């Protein structure tokens, strides 16, 4: 292993001072991998884990759509931090297999991060069950290089503001939906609501409002909250959603994608979601790690 490290991770002058993130191998370190500022400190036994020197595994709901959009957002913010590039191994983590996928990554001693939807219906709803399960796996494993986040909003589609959503093909025949969502948003803004209480963060943009759930399946306090929001837009409002291809259409429409990425740099958006993007960006510098 020492020969491999010497051949593949040759040091250069001033590396200790210049490396943004680095792995430090300390022969006297015996307490397992630790993170200290910009360094990952490991002992000689830990250095025998080949995955520790690979790219970070980013586990998302869908690699082709969600994963690509996360990558686009991270790359858009990269110049702010002076980095040259970021890179991940995207892993599909949607559905029932997500727990086992994440567990396997930890067992293989990978550096791994999960970013998933919260599926929240309401501002006061707690952390989703799947996030709690993932956090429990991390805690029980005691592996320090595994992280899990759920978006503060319902799904990744809710990151897109209405005025940008309206420029996608899926919104072509949805003028009534767009008008209602815009009316609700403006009323909430005028009332001075906190950003994380806005209806647009929790509305199902793909499927709209299911009347059966609204009138019997959801808990009463959630149904009442949704009805109150809908009344802002009118007595007979029916929101039918924009379909399941929102993210793919955003990625496939360069001009609209550029507008969205510019929107993610605004202070209000950053207050809600910036902490996740910045953390994923930090992990994406993994290929630039150096060993000293």
HELIX and SHEET records of a PDB file:
HELIX    1   1 UNK A    2  UNK A    8  1                                   7    
HELIX    2   2 UNK A   15  UNK A   18  1                                   4    
HELIX    3   3 UNK A   46  UNK A   48  5                                   3    
HELIX    4   4 UNK A   50  UNK A   53  5                                   4    
HELIX    5   5 UNK A   63  UNK A   67  3                                   5    
HELIX    6   6 UNK A   68  UNK A   78  1                                  11    
HELIX    7   7 UNK A   79  UNK A   81  5                                   3    
HELIX    8   8 UNK A   95  UNK A   97  5                                   3    
HELIX    9   9 UNK A   98  UNK A  107  1                                  10    
HELIX   10  10 UNK A  129  UNK A  141  1                                  13    
HELIX   11  11 UNK A  156  UNK A  159  5                                   4    
HELIX   12  12 UNK A  162  UNK A  165  1                                   4    
HELIX   13  13 UNK A  169  UNK A  171  5                                   3    
HELIX   14  14 UNK A  175  UNK A  190  1                                  16    
HELIX   15  15 UNK A  195  UNK A  197  5                                   3    
HELIX   16  16 UNK A  199  UNK A  201  5                                   3    
HELIX   17  17 UNK A  211  UNK A  212  1                                   2    
HELIX   18  18 UNK A  213  UNK A  217  3                                   5    
HELIX   19  19 UNK A  220  UNK A  233  1                                  14    
HELIX   20  20 UNK A  246  UNK A  251  1                                   6    
HELIX   21  21 UNK A  254  UNK A  263  1                                  10    
HELIX   22  22 UNK A  267  UNK A  284  1                                  18    
HELIX   23  23 UNK A  285  UNK A  288  5                                   4    
SHEET    1   A 4 UNK A  34  UNK A  36  0                                        
SHEET    2   A 4 UNK A  39  UNK A  42 -1                                        
SHEET    3   A 4 UNK A  22  UNK A  25  1                                        
SHEET    4   A 4 UNK A 290  UNK A 291  1                                        
SHEET    1   B 4 UNK A  88  UNK A  92  0                                        
SHEET    2   B 4 UNK A  56  UNK A  60  1                                        
SHEET    3   B 4 UNK A 112  UNK A 116  1                                        
SHEET    4   B 4 UNK A 146  UNK A 150  1                                        
END                                                                             
